[in-house]
Amino acid sequence: IKPGSKYYYPFAIGAKTGYNDESQNTLIAASKKKGKTLVLVLLKCPKSHLRYEDAILLFNEGFKSFK
């Protein structure tokens, strides 16, 4: 969410990360673009950075489907 960070996403409006043994690296995030809001939940990400990379890919694909 923070400009200048490696995984900055300009449409993000909020996110919460977490970790526990059962669900591993997790991310709950929301993003808004052109009046559409998407929410995603990622569980069992094997590496912490992958949750951010996956979120960006999923948000981009999600927004593409709203034409």
C-alpha positions as CSV (number, residue, x, y, z in Angstrom):
1,I,0.0,0.0,0.0
2,K,2.9,2.3,0.8
3,P,4.2,4.2,-2.3
4,G,7.8,3.4,-3.0
5,S,7.7,-0.1,-1.5
6,K,8.7,-3.1,-3.7
7,Y,5.1,-4.4,-3.9
8,Y,3.3,-1.1,-4.1
9,Y,-0.1,-1.4,-5.7
10,P,-1.7,2.0,-6.5
11,F,-5.3,0.7,-6.2
12,A,-5.0,-1.0,-2.8
13,I,-7.2,0.4,-0.1
14,G,-6.2,-1.9,2.8
15,A,-4.5,-5.1,3.7
16,K,-3.7,-7.4,6.7
17,T,-1.0,-10.0,6.7
18,G,-0.6,-13.0,9.0
19,Y,1.1,-16.2,9.7
20,N,0.4,-19.4,11.6
21,D,1.5,-23.0,11.2
22,E,-1.8,-24.2,9.7
23,S,-2.4,-21.5,7.1
24,Q,1.2,-20.3,6.7
25,N,1.7,-16.8,5.2
26,T,-1.7,-15.1,4.6
27,L,-3.0,-11.9,3.2
28,I,-6.5,-10.3,3.2
29,A,-6.6,-7.3,0.9
30,A,-9.0,-4.9,-0.8
31,S,-8.5,-2.8,-3.9
32,K,-10.7,-0.3,-5.7
33,K,-10.5,0.8,-9.3
34,K,-13.0,2.6,-11.5
35,G,-15.8,2.2,-9.0
36,K,-15.2,-1.6,-8.5
37,T,-14.0,-3.0,-5.3
38,L,-12.3,-6.4,-5.0
39,V,-11.4,-8.3,-1.9
40,L,-9.1,-11.3,-1.8
41,V,-7.9,-13.8,0.7
42,L,-4.7,-15.8,0.2
43,L,-3.7,-18.7,2.4
44,K,-0.8,-21.1,2.5
45,C,1.7,-19.0,0.6
46,P,5.0,-20.8,1.1
47,K,7.1,-17.6,1.0
48,S,5.9,-14.3,2.4
49,H,6.7,-12.2,-0.7
50,L,4.6,-14.5,-2.9
51,R,1.4,-13.3,-1.2
52,Y,2.1,-9.8,-2.5
53,E,3.0,-11.0,-6.0
54,D,-0.1,-13.2,-6.2
55,A,-2.3,-10.5,-4.9
56,I,-1.2,-8.1,-7.6
57,L,-1.7,-10.7,-10.3
58,L,-5.2,-11.6,-9.0
59,F,-6.3,-8.0,-8.6
60,N,-5.1,-7.2,-12.2
61,E,-7.0,-10.2,-13.6
62,G,-10.0,-9.4,-11.5
63,F,-10.2,-5.8,-12.8
64,K,-9.7,-7.0,-16.3
65,S,-12.9,-9.1,-16.0
66,F,-15.0,-5.9,-15.2
67,K,-15.3,-4.2,-18.6
